[in-house]
Amino acid sequence: MSKIVLIGAGSTNFGLGTIGDIFKSTILNKSTIVLHDINAESLKNTELIAKRYKEKLKLNFTIEATTSRKDALKNADFCIISIEVQPRFDLWDQDWKVPLEYGFQQVFGENGGPGGLFHSLRVTPPIVEICDDINTICPNAYVFNYSNPMQRVCQTITTKYPSMKFIGLCHEIASMERQLPDILNTPFENIEYRAGGLNHLSILVEAKFKDTAKDAYPIIRKKGPEYFKNYVNDHEIWGQRPGAERGVFFELFNRYNYLPITTDSHLGEYIQWAYSVADHEAILEFYTKYREKCLTFYDNEESYQDYFDLQKKPKERVVAIIEGIIQDLNYEEAAVNLPNKGYIKYLPENIVVEVPGIVNKKGIHGVKLENYPFDFSTLLLSQVSVMRLTAEAVIEKSKDKALKALLADPVVNNVNEAEKLLNHMIEKQYQHLGYLI
């Protein structure tokens, strides 16, 4: 029996989605699920729904809820973090739109570019405080992070706490399970693949058929362009236009000859030329629908009832990873975010990379991608200094380091406007960024 703490349990999708995934696990039966959030109203809502479904499904879990983080963390075995600073979308709008007013052609503004910096400077300090408590109260717990900007959050925590069992998880890799069987005309179970890079800037490195051991990449390269030109993103909040959000995607696929894992709204955030080819219309459509879905999530039970359908696949991979640790399964997880230990040879040690990981009772350990393409790694290298400087800015509470992180970003091309932008955003978001000195 384990104690699993959900930090940010009142968050849209995360709390109920993760609870539903835990409910599907027979291995975690009889575990205690502790729900924690600083928003008492949202927390209570999640608690009531979770307990109602627990009784309805006649499951043997203990569900607790508290606004006290220190109480929640006592004797925790696993902590799962997914938080955002509120008002989330109002602040995100500023991250996205204000840098454009200063002439910086960024895409989306959530994880990379100037907007990604401000998001990082805002959301990472609370996560550092959470990890300060974990380090004191339950230092042996495994800590899984879902909060964006994934690269920079994980870089900050692993810099401050290099011994903490801290792992970043992202669902983008699930696209391979949906897409590769169609392209290769074979069941997913017959495909062996590995992908890696940085979170949201990752590529399929290799793929082969299990039954014949034949390289599948020639087929992917041949059929991929036509397939994705007609591909309709299958998430309910995406637009239904074929080929949506594939401008940056196709530039990378065609020029570097490797399949990107995600689409323009993420890929484009890290690349200086991305704005010129990104599908801005589809990105805005996605954002608009995503915002509406999140803000109306609890209005209708249809938004979350599928989470508690025990016949449906889990929403995320964290439960499978927890099961793998408990049962010493020694299996390969497709994508985890960990400090580099030679996993991608062209990137510096301890820069957080997204690579496959082996999961067993000793934890999660990255897999070395032996044949990672050097050409694509040059795009990853452009983010290394940004990640390091952002982490240092947060840990040291340094405005100077924040400015240097901004100046290191490939999207930023004007030093004077960059400094003006930073000053403007600190003033505009002073409640969250005023700690910078």
ZAMARGU-4260 file (C-alpha; in steps of 0.2 Angstrom, whole numbers, plus 5000, padded with zeros to 4 digits):
<rodrens>
0) 5000/5000/5000 | 5007/5017/4995 | 5004/5035/4999 | 5002/5045/4984 | 5000/5064/4985
5) 4993/5074/4971 | 4999/5092/4972 | 4988/5104/4963 | 4973/5092/4964 | 4960/5105/4961
10) 4968/5109/4944 | 4957/5106/4928 | 4960/5089/4921 | 4975/5084/4932 | 4967/5080/4948
15) 4952/5070/4942 | 4961/5062/4928 | 4975/5056/4939 | 4963/5049/4952 | 4954/5040/4938
20) 4971/5032/4932 | 4975/5027/4950 | 4957/5019/4952 | 4961/5008/4937 | 4976/5000/4945
25) 4974/4984/4955 | 4993/4985/4960 | 4989/5001/4969 | 4973/4994/4977 | 4971/5000/4996
30) 4983/5014/4993 | 4980/5031/5001 | 4977/5046/4989 | 4980/5063/4997 | 4973/5078/4987
35) 4982/5094/4990 | 4978/5112/4983 | 4980/5129/4990 | 4962/5133/4982 | 4950/5126/4995
40) 4935/5127/4984 | 4943/5118/4969 | 4950/5105/4981 | 4934/5102/4989 | 4926/5100/4972
45) 4939/5087/4967 | 4937/5078/4984 | 4918/5076/4982 | 4919/5070/4965 | 4933/5057/4968
50) 4924/5050/4984 | 4908/5049/4974 | 4916/5039/4961 | 4925/5028/4973 | 4909/5023/4981
55) 4900/5021/4965 | 4914/5009/4958 | 4916/5000/4975 | 4935/5003/4976 | 4946/5000/4991
60) 4956/5017/4991 | 4957/5030/5005 | 4955/5047/4999 | 4960/5062/5010 | 4961/5081/5006
65) 4970/5095/5014 | 4976/5113/5010 | 4991/5110/5022 | 5006/5104/5011 | 5016/5099/5026
70) 5002/5087/5032 | 4999/5080/5015 | 5018/5076/5012 | 5020/5066/5029 | 5026/5048/5024
75) 5023/5051/5006 | 5029/5038/4994 | 5025/5047/4978 | 5021/5065/4974 | 5014/5071/4958
80) 5015/5089/4954 | 5004/5099/4942 | 5001/5117/4947 | 4998/5134/4939 | 4999/5152/4945
85) 4982/5160/4944 | 4974/5168/4934 | 4982/5156/4922 | 4975/5162/4906 | 4976/5180/4909
90) 4994/5178/4913 | 4997/5167/4898 | 4989/5180/4887 | 5002/5192/4893 | 5016/5180/4891
95) 5011/5178/4873 | 5005/5195/4867 | 5017/5207/4876 | 5033/5201/4869 | 5025/5203/4851
100) 5022/5221/4855 | 5041/5223/4858 | 5045/5215/4841 | 5049/5197/4847 | 5041/5185/4835
105) 5038/5171/4847 | 5026/5156/4844 | 5013/5152/4858 | 5023/5159/4873 | 5020/5145/4885
110) 5036/5135/4886 | 5050/5144/4875 | 5054/5161/4869 | 5051/5177/4880 | 5034/5171/4886
115) 5042/5154/4891 | 5054/5163/4902 | 5041/5174/4911 | 5030/5158/4913 | 5045/5149/4921
120) 5050/5164/4932 | 5032/5163/4939 | 5028/5145/4941 | 5045/5138/4946 | 5047/5147/4963
125) 5031/5138/4970 | 5037/5122/4964 | 5054/5125/4972 | 5045/5128/4988 | 5035/5112/4986
130) 5052/5103/4984 | 5059/5111/4999 | 5046/5103/5009 | 5048/5086/5000 | 5066/5087/5004
135) 5063/5090/5022 | 5047/5079/5025 | 5048/5065/5013 | 5066/5065/5005 | 5064/5047/4998
140) 5048/5050/4989 | 5048/5050/4970 | 5042/5066/4963 | 5034/5067/4946 | 5031/5084/4938
145) 5018/5088/4925 | 5019/5107/4926 | 5026/5117/4911 | 5038/5124/4906 | 5044/5107/4908
150) 5062/5109/4902 | 5065/5124/4914 | 5055/5118/4929 | 5065/5102/4929 | 5081/5110/4926
155) 5079/5121/4941 | 5074/5108/4953 | 5087/5096/4948 | 5100/5110/4949 | 5095/5114/4967
160) 5091/5096/4972 | 5102/5084/4962 | 5099/5069/4973 | 5080/5071/4973 | 5071/5058/4963
165) 5063/5071/4952 | 5056/5065/4935 | 5047/5076/4922 | 5032/5068/4912 | 5023/5074/4897
170) 5010/5065/4886 | 5016/5071/4869 | 5025/5054/4866 | 5007/5046/4865 | 5006/5053/4848
175) 5017/5039/4842 | 5005/5026/4848 | 4991/5034/4838 | 5001/5038/4822 | 5014/5025/4819
180) 5002/5010/4817 | 4993/5020/4803 | 5009/5024/4794 | 5017/5007/4796 | 5001/4997/4794
185) 5004/4986/4809 | 4998/4985/4827 | 5007/4996/4839 | 5013/4981/4848 | 5023/4976/4833
190) 5033/4993/4833 | 5049/4996/4843 | 5054/5014/4844 | 5064/5027/4853 | 5062/5046/4853
195) 5071/5059/4862 | 5078/5077/4863 | 5071/5091/4875 | 5053/5091/4880 | 5042/5098/4866
200) 5057/5098/4855 | 5059/5079/4852 | 5060/5068/4837 | 5058/5050/4833 | 5076/5043/4833
205) 5073/5025/4827 | 5058/5013/4823 | 5058/4995/4818 | 5046/4981/4816 | 5047/4968/4831
210) 5042/4953/4820 | 5055/4956/4807 | 5068/4967/4815 | 5066/4978/4799 | 5070/4996/4800
215) 5053/5005/4798 | 5060/5023/4796 | 5061/5022/4777 | 5042/5019/4776 | 5039/5033/4789
220) 5050/5045/4778 | 5041/5040/4762 | 5023/5040/4769 | 5024/5053/4782 | 5022/5069/4772
225) 5006/5063/4764 | 4999/5056/4780 | 5002/5071/4790 | 4996/5083/4777 | 4979/5074/4779
230) 4980/5070/4797 | 4967/5077/4809 | 4973/5080/4826 | 4962/5068/4837 | 4961/5077/4853
235) 4944/5084/4856 | 4950/5102/4859 | 4960/5103/4843 | 4953/5110/4827 | 4948/5098/4814
240) 4956/5105/4799 | 4968/5092/4791 | 4986/5095/4793 | 4983/5108/4806 | 4998/5115/4816
245) 5011/5107/4803 | 5021/5122/4797 | 5036/5121/4808 | 5033/5102/4809 | 5035/5099/4791
250) 5050/5111/4790 | 5059/5100/4803 | 5053/5084/4796 | 5059/5088/4778 | 5075/5097/4782
255) 5082/5086/4796 | 5074/5070/4790 | 5067/5065/4807 | 5049/5064/4813 | 5045/5077/4826
260) 5034/5071/4841 | 5023/5086/4843 | 5016/5101/4833 | 5019/5119/4829 | 5013/5127/4845
265) 5027/5118/4855 | 5040/5115/4842 | 5040/5133/4836 | 5043/5140/4853 | 5062/5136/4853
270) 5067/5141/4835 | 5071/5158/4829 | 5064/5155/4811 | 5048/5146/4817 | 5037/5161/4817
275) 5039/5163/4798 | 5031/5146/4794 | 5020/5142/4809 | 5002/5138/4807 | 4996/5153/4818
280) 4978/5151/4814 | 4977/5133/4820 | 4988/5138/4836 | 4975/5151/4840 | 4961/5139/4837
285) 4968/5126/4849 | 4972/5139/4862 | 4954/5146/4861 | 4946/5129/4863 | 4958/5124/4876
290) 4955/5139/4887 | 4936/5137/4885 | 4937/5118/4890 | 4948/5122/4906 | 4937/5137/4911
295) 4921/5126/4910 | 4928/5110/4915 | 4917/5107/4930 | 4901/5114/4922 | 4896/5097/4915
300) 4900/5079/4921 | 4903/5074/4903 | 4920/5083/4905 | 4927/5071/4917 | 4916/5055/4918
305) 4926/5045/4906 | 4941/5047/4918 | 4931/5035/4929 | 4927/5022/4916 | 4938/5007/4922
310) 4938/4999/4905 | 4947/5014/4897 | 4965/5016/4896 | 4974/5027/4909 | 4975/5046/4904
315) 4994/5047/4908 | 5009/5036/4911 | 5013/5040/4929 | 5003/5026/4936 | 5012/5013/4925
320) 5028/5020/4931 | 5023/5019/4949 | 5018/5001/4946 | 5035/4998/4938 | 5044/5004/4953
325) 5034/4994/4965 | 5034/4978/4956 | 5052/4980/4949 | 5046/4977/4931 | 5062/4983/4923
330) 5052/4989/4908 | 5056/5004/4896 | 5046/5019/4897 | 5045/5029/4881 | 5049/5047/4888
335) 5055/5054/4904 | 5063/5070/4908 | 5080/5068/4918 | 5097/5076/4919 | 5108/5070/4905
340) 5120/5057/4909 | 5127/5053/4892 | 5110/5049/4886 | 5112/5062/4871 | 5130/5063/4869
345) 5130/5080/4860 | 5122/5089/4875 | 5130/5094/4892 | 5129/5083/4907 | 5115/5087/4919
350) 5105/5097/4906 | 5087/5089/4908 | 5083/5079/4892 | 5068/5069/4887 | 5073/5051/4883
355) 5067/5033/4886 | 5069/5027/4904 | 5071/5010/4912 | 5059/5008/4927 | 5062/4996/4941
360) 5064/4996/4960 | 5079/5006/4959 | 5069/5020/4951 | 5070/5028/4933 | 5086/5028/4923
365) 5088/5035/4906 | 5092/5026/4890 | 5107/5031/4879 | 5101/5036/4862 | 5117/5029/4853
370) 5112/5036/4835 | 5105/5053/4840 | 5107/5064/4824 | 5120/5078/4827 | 5111/5090/4815
375) 5096/5090/4825 | 5105/5092/4841 | 5111/5109/4836 | 5094/5115/4838 | 5093/5108/4856
380) 5110/5116/4860 | 5102/5133/4857 | 5091/5130/4873 | 5105/5124/4885 | 5110/5141/4891
385) 5092/5147/4892 | 5088/5133/4903 | 5103/5135/4915 | 5101/5154/4916 | 5083/5152/4920
390) 5086/5140/4934 | 5100/5151/4941 | 5088/5166/4940 | 5075/5157/4950 | 5087/5150/4963
395) 5097/5166/4965 | 5082/5177/4963 | 5092/5187/4951 | 5085/5200/4938 | 5102/5200/4930
400) 5102/5181/4927 | 5084/5183/4920 | 5089/5196/4908 | 5104/5185/4902 | 5092/5170/4900
405) 5081/5182/4889 | 5096/5187/4879 | 5102/5169/4877 | 5085/5165/4869 | 5087/5162/4850
410) 5070/5172/4847 | 5077/5187/4855 | 5086/5199/4843 | 5086/5216/4851 | 5095/5219/4868
415) 5087/5236/4872 | 5070/5230/4869 | 5073/5214/4879 | 5078/5224/4894 | 5063/5235/4892
420) 5052/5220/4890 | 5059/5212/4906 | 5056/5228/4916 | 5038/5229/4909 | 5034/5211/4913
425) 5041/5212/4931 | 5030/5228/4934 | 5015/5220/4925 | 5016/5203/4935 | 5024/5211/4950
430) 5015/5199/4962 | 5024/5185/4954 | 5040/5192/4947 | 5044/5205/4960 | 5056/5193/4969
435) 5069/5197/4956 | 5082/5209/4962
</rodrens>
